[in-house]
Every structure is written in C-alpha cells, then in structure tokens.
Amino acid sequence: MVESEEWFKRAQVAISGGVNSPARSFAAVGGGTPPVMTRGQGAHLFDVDGRRYIDYLAAFGPLVLGHAHPRVVAAVEHQMKLGSLLGTPTDVEILLAEELVRSVRGVEQVRLTTTGTEAVMSVIRLARAVTGRNLLVKFEGTYHGHSDPVLAKAGSGVATGGGEASLGVPLGVTQDVITLPYNNLEAVARVMRTHGPRVALVLTEPIVGNMGIVEPAPGYLEGLAELSHQYGALLAFDEVITAYRFRYGAVAEALGVIPDLYALGKVIGGGLAQGAYGGRRDLMGQVAPLGGMFQAGTLAGNPLSAAAGLATLSVLRTESPYATMANLAEYLAQAILDRARRRRLEVTINRVGSAFTLFFGSMAVVDYASAQRADAVQFARFHQLMLTRGIYLAPSRFEAWFISAQHRAEDVEQTIGAVDEVFAIMADH
C-alpha cells in the first residue's frame, strides 16, 4: 500500500482527518491507512497501488447497479454535452420527479434536493410549518443525516465514532427533540400521552440501515402511524437507504404503512449527489413558492444527477435484479453463519433482501442497545483481515454489506473463502 500511504499523507494535510466523511475513517477498525481508490468497475474497487477489491460498501448503499454501469455512464455523458447545470427548470428533472411520484405510494408531489441530509432537514421543517408545532420524535440508532436536530443518539458514523456528536448543536435545538428506543411502541405511547399535542413529526427509518440492518417488529410501524395521527402529528419515513434498494419504489408499501412524508436519496441519484422529499399534495403545497416553508438549492435537481438517477431507475424497473441480489445475499449470509459455527465463533446476521449486517455476538439485534453489544474488537480484527484478502467492507460494525446487481457467484465464493480463512485465524487467537 505504498501509493495509498503517500496519498493518505497528502489527504491528512489538505483534508480534516484525511477523509471528507467520518464514515470513511478507519479509526474504529484500528486506524491505519485506508486504501485510496482510483476507480470502480462493476462489483469491484481498484486502489492506487493497482489492487482489486470485491466491494460490499456500494458507497454506503447508492450503487445498486454497481460501479460505472454502462447505461448510467451513457446517460451522464449525454447530459454533460447538453449542460451540467442550467439554473432553470429542466426536462430531465421533471421526468425524474414524475417517476418518483409514479413509483412511491403516498407521494403526490416531490422536491428534489442535493443530498439525503437536506431532504430530511426539509421534511422536519415542513412538518413544523404544517402543524405549527416544534417537537420531533426520533429513534436511537437511526441516522438521518448531519443536520442539528437529528444527531442525538444517531447511528452510522455517529455511532461508530462514539459520543453524541452534539458539539456545536445549540441546546435549544436538542430540547425540541425526543429520542426513543426503536421497536418500543410503549415508549412512544408514553411520550405521546405527555407531549403528543406538541409533536410535529415522528421520524423513523422503516427498516433501519444505520445501526446495522434492523427490521421493525410486527405492528410497530402501524402503531407509530396510529399514535402520530391520534395526536395530530405527521409520520415521516426516511427511505434514503431503503427506497429502490429492496424493491422498485419505497419499502413502505411492502410493509403496509404509508407515511405522510418521505425522505429519499442514494439510489435515486445513480451514484451522483441527489435527494428528494415528498408526500401528499396538501402538505407539499406549503413549500415555497406556493407556501411559506422555504427550501432551495442551487444544485437541486441538477441535470447530471437527474440523468443518472433516471437511468438507474430505468434499469431497475425493466430488469428487476432484486430477487437475484437477495438470493446471493442470502447464500453469502448463510455461508458466513456456517463458517462461524464450524469455528465456534458467535455471530448474528440481520438481513433484508440484498443487504445484511454481521454482528459479533450471540444477541438478537432489535434496537440500538443490542446493536451496541456487538463486539467492536472482533469486528475490527475481521475487517483488517478481510481487507488484506481483497474484500472491502464498511469500516464500522453498524453498517451493512450491500450486494449489487453486478456481483457474481464467483465474487461470493471468493468472499466465502476469505471468511473461512479469517474465522480460522480469529478462532486460534
């Protein structure tokens, strides 16, 4: 990793911490130099030293079609020749908005943003504008971007780094946020009985992807919807990770609960920066210029991101790789469990469709408290050993492995072989 080390030294001089997102740091897995990548192709990453890795990071989820899918590349190249940013309404952003409205049940209108963080931030502001209330109810271990109200007890990079990540967040902001354990409906009921008339929004990931993959308990989402509406609050689903990852459209419809508002992102940008939020027409009518809730963005709905998103959604809609990806993920997850049992290592895997999380420990992971009990030391060792065998995983025990449409059986078999070797080493030490 000679070249990576030189590049990372330069990064540490020019970039705070050497990374532009703390989720990319290797601090939680023993530190050291992360491989500095130069390109991605299909299901693989290539670093500046010329080494190839099987990629299960998928850029933390967006790359459901893998790297440099030819139809996405062609769409971006075509759009670049027409202009990357026009500062006006464009046909391609309108086409993308129409497709989101058509494919996400409960979305009658959308607004495009540049990131998922902006989408969630806008959902919170819109709910407060509509209801005239301030309180936000969210859940431990979920991650909704890095805007001030949603950082307390958040998942993803916040959880990986430890602490509350509240430095710089005004106390007045956190006083309007109530954070509760996920999958505990009684806790929500208690809070709503006391604070319900002041709650503007109940915000959750319907399937959590940021304290590891965690599914909602039976009746949990239905209960959230009932309690929210009983007290006049709105319910929002953050589907930045889940929408178009497990099925075409949002997972809300498959789970049988349709929220008032959605935040979207990741897959809908096709690998470029893009988010969106949307919901019922009467709610979205409160957004400027129609209403008084202001949200704007110079790069919102930019033609390049819209073109990449449209191309990605077109492939997903016409080729529907979901079953194939899920089958590969199921096969890989089961093989990891089998190898762990052979070596008498205690592990737990939570899987939904094409994504799963490997936790070191025998506990059932149903909320943030149980996710935190996963062995960080064992995961760090596992991560280091897998990396030396050409398997690239997110450097956090709270993140997911993502199978893309470009992973093949040989990638999975190579990964299983690496897991077997690594578990043998871990069992001996």
Residue pairs with C-beta under 8 A, 6 or more apart in sequence:
1 33
1 35
1 47
1 49
1 51
2 49
3 36
3 47
3 48
3 49
4 33
4 34
4 35
4 36
4 47
4 48
4 49
5 33
7 36
7 48
8 18
8 33
8 34
8 36
11 18
11 19
11 36
12 18
17 25
18 25
19 25
19 34
21 157
22 157
22 160
22 161
23 60
23 156
23 157
23 160
23 394
23 395
23 396
23 399
24 34
24 395
25 34
25 157
25 161
25 395
26 32
26 33
26 34
26 395
27 161
28 160
28 161
28 376
28 380
28 395
28 396
28 397
29 379
29 380
29 383
29 384
29 395
29 396
30 380
30 381
30 383
30 384
32 384
34 395
35 45
35 47
35 48
35 49
35 51
35 53
35 387
35 392
36 47
36 48
37 45
37 46
37 47
37 48
38 46
38 47
38 48
39 45
39 46
39 67
39 68
40 46
40 55
40 63
40 66
40 67
40 68
41 66
41 67
41 68
42 66
42 67
42 68
42 406
43 54
43 55
43 66
43 67
43 404
43 406
43 407
43 408
43 411
44 52
44 53
44 54
44 55
44 67
45 52
45 53
45 55
45 57
45 67
45 392
46 52
46 53
47 53
51 390
52 390
53 387
53 390
53 391
53 392
54 390
54 391
54 392
54 407
54 411
54 414
54 415
55 63
55 66
55 67
55 392
55 404
56 391
56 392
56 393
56 394
56 401
56 402
56 403
56 415
57 392
57 393
57 394
57 402
58 64
58 66
58 402
58 404
59 271
60 266
60 394
60 399
61 209
61 241
61 245
61 266
61 267
61 355
61 400
61 402
62 265
62 266
62 267
62 269
62 270
62 271
63 271
63 402
63 404
64 244
64 245
64 267
64 312
64 316
64 321
64 325
64 354
64 402
64 404
64 405
65 72
65 270
65 312
65 315
65 316
65 321
65 404
65 405
65 406
66 404
66 405
66 406
66 407
67 271
67 406
69 311
69 312
69 315
69 405
69 406
71 311
71 314
71 315
72 270
72 271
72 308
72 311
72 312
72 315
74 311
75 270
75 307
75 308
75 310
75 311
76 272
76 304
76 307
76 308
76 311
78 307
79 92
79 303
79 304
79 306
79 307
80 304
82 303
83 303
84 302
84 303
84 304
85 298
85 299
85 302
85 303
85 304
86 303
87 298
90 301
90 303
90 306
92 303
92 306
92 307
92 310
93 112
93 301
93 302
93 303
93 306
95 306
95 310
96 112
96 268
96 301
96 306
96 309
96 310
96 313
97 110
97 112
97 276
97 301
99 310
99 313
100 107
100 110
100 264
100 268
100 276
100 278
101 107
101 108
101 109
101 110
101 278
103 248
103 249
103 313
103 317
104 243
104 249
104 250
104 252
104 253
104 262
104 264
104 278
105 249
105 250
105 252
105 253
105 258
106 250
106 252
106 253
106 258
106 259
106 260
106 262
106 279
106 280
107 262
107 278
107 279
108 278
108 279
108 280
108 281
108 284
109 278
109 279
109 281
109 284
109 285
110 264
110 276
110 277
110 278
110 284
111 122
111 276
111 277
111 278
111 284
111 287
111 295
111 300
112 274
112 275
112 276
112 300
112 301
112 306
113 119
113 122
113 274
113 275
113 276
113 277
113 295
113 297
113 300
114 273
114 274
114 275
114 297
114 299
114 300
114 302
114 305
115 145
115 265
115 273
115 274
115 275
116 145
116 238
116 240
116 263
116 264
116 265
116 266
116 275
117 144
117 145
117 146
117 147
117 275
118 145
118 275
118 295
118 297
118 300
119 145
119 240
119 263
119 264
119 265
119 275
119 276
119 277
120 144
120 145
120 147
120 150
120 203
120 238
120 240
120 263
120 277
121 145
121 147
121 149
122 263
122 277
122 287
122 295
123 201
123 203
123 236
123 238
123 261
123 262
123 263
123 277
124 136
124 147
124 149
124 150
124 200
124 201
124 203
124 236
125 293
125 295
126 261
126 277
126 283
126 284
126 286
126 287
126 293
126 295
127 136
127 200
127 201
127 233
127 234
127 236
127 260
127 261
128 134
128 200
128 201
129 286
129 291
129 292
129 293
130 200
130 234
130 283
130 286
130 293
131 200
131 201
131 232
131 233
131 234
132 200
133 197
133 198
133 199
133 200
133 233
134 176
134 198
134 200
135 176
135 177
135 178
135 195
135 198
135 199
135 200
136 149
136 150
136 176
136 177
136 178
136 199
136 200
136 201
136 203
137 178
137 180
137 188
137 191
137 192
137 199
137 201
137 202
137 203
137 233
138 144
138 149
138 150
138 152
138 177
138 178
138 179
138 180
138 202
138 203
138 204
139 179
139 180
139 181
139 182
139 203
139 204
139 205
139 208
139 368
140 153
140 179
140 180
140 181
140 182
140 211
140 367
140 368
140 369
141 153
141 154
141 155
141 159
141 182
141 208
141 210
141 211
141 214
141 367
141 368
141 371
141 398
142 154
142 155
142 182
142 203
142 204
142 205
142 208
142 210
142 211
142 238
143 150
143 154
143 155
143 156
143 157
143 158
143 159
143 205
143 209
143 210
143 211
144 150
144 154
144 203
144 205
144 238
144 240
144 263
145 240
148 169
148 170
148 173
149 173
149 174
149 176
149 177
150 177
150 203
151 158
151 164
151 165
151 166
151 169
152 164
152 166
152 174
152 177
152 179
153 164
153 179
153 368
154 165
154 210
155 208
155 210
155 211
155 368
155 371
155 398
156 210
156 396
156 398
156 399
157 396
158 164
158 165
159 210
159 211
159 368
159 371
159 372
159 396
159 398
160 395
160 396
160 397
160 398
160 399
166 174
178 191
178 195
178 199
180 187
180 188
180 191
181 187
181 367
181 368
181 369
182 204
182 208
182 211
182 214
182 366
182 367
182 368
183 214
183 216
183 217
183 220
183 366
183 367
184 367
185 217
185 219
185 220
185 223
185 224
185 227
188 202
188 223
188 224
188 227
189 223
189 227
191 199
192 199
192 227
192 228
192 230
192 231
192 233
196 227
196 230
196 231
196 232
196 233
197 231
197 232
199 228
199 231
199 233
200 233
200 234
201 233
201 234
201 235
201 236
201 261
202 224
202 227
202 228
202 233
202 234
202 235
202 236
203 236
203 238
204 221
204 224
204 236
204 237
204 238
205 237
205 238
205 239
205 241
205 242
206 216
206 221
206 237
206 239
206 242
206 251
206 252
206 255
206 257
207 213
207 214
207 215
207 216
207 242
207 246
207 251
207 255
207 352
208 214
208 215
209 241
209 242
209 355
209 400
210 241
210 398
210 399
211 365
211 367
211 368
211 371
211 398
212 350
212 357
212 359
212 365
212 371
212 374
212 397
212 398
212 399
212 400
213 350
213 351
213 352
213 355
213 356
213 357
213 400
214 350
214 365
214 366
214 367
214 371
215 350
215 352
216 255
217 366
221 255
221 256
221 257
222 256
222 257
224 235
224 257
225 235
225 257
225 259
228 234
228 235
228 260
229 235
234 259
234 260
234 261
234 283
235 259
235 260
235 261
236 259
236 260
236 261
236 262
236 263
236 279
237 250
237 252
237 259
237 261
237 262
237 263
238 262
238 263
239 250
239 251
239 252
239 262
239 263
239 264
240 263
240 264
240 265
240 266
240 275
241 266
242 250
242 251
243 249
243 250
243 251
243 262
243 264
243 266
243 267
243 268
244 250
244 267
244 268
244 312
244 313
244 316
245 266
245 267
245 353
245 354
245 355
245 402
246 254
246 322
246 326
246 352
246 353
246 354
246 355
247 254
247 322
247 353
248 313
248 316
248 317
248 320
248 322
250 262
250 264
252 258
252 259
252 262
259 279
260 279
260 280
260 283
261 277
261 278
261 279
261 283
262 277
262 278
262 279
263 275
263 276
263 277
264 275
264 276
264 277
264 278
265 274
265 275
265 276
267 309
267 312
267 313
267 316
268 274
268 275
268 276
268 309
268 312
268 313
269 275
269 305
269 308
269 309
269 312
270 305
270 307
270 308
270 309
270 310
270 311
270 312
270 313
271 308
271 312
272 304
272 305
272 308
272 309
273 299
273 305
274 305
274 306
274 308
274 309
278 284
285 291
286 292
286 293
287 293
287 295
288 294
288 295
288 296
299 305
315 405
316 322
319 405
321 405
322 353
322 354
324 405
325 353
325 354
325 403
325 404
325 405
325 407
326 353
326 354
326 403
328 354
328 403
328 407
328 409
328 412
329 351
329 353
329 354
329 355
329 356
329 401
329 403
330 351
331 412
332 356
332 401
332 403
332 412
332 415
332 416
333 349
333 351
333 356
333 358
335 412
335 416
335 419
336 347
336 349
336 358
336 416
336 419
337 347
337 349
339 416
339 419
339 420
339 423
340 346
340 347
340 423
342 423
343 423
343 424
343 426
343 427
344 427
345 360
345 423
345 426
345 427
346 360
346 361
346 362
347 358
347 359
347 360
347 361
347 362
348 358
348 359
348 361
348 362
348 363
348 364
348 365
348 374
349 356
349 357
349 358
349 359
350 356
350 357
350 359
350 365
351 357
354 402
354 403
354 404
355 400
355 401
355 402
355 403
356 400
356 401
357 365
357 397
357 398
357 399
357 400
357 401
358 379
358 382
358 401
359 365
359 371
359 374
359 397
360 374
360 375
360 378
360 379
360 382
360 397
361 373
361 374
361 375
363 370
363 373
363 374
364 370
365 371
365 374
371 398
374 397
375 397
376 397
378 426
379 397
381 426
382 422
382 426
383 393
383 395
385 421
385 422
385 425
385 426
386 393
386 418
386 419
386 422
387 393
389 418
389 421
389 422
390 414
390 418
391 415
391 418
393 399
393 401
394 400
394 401
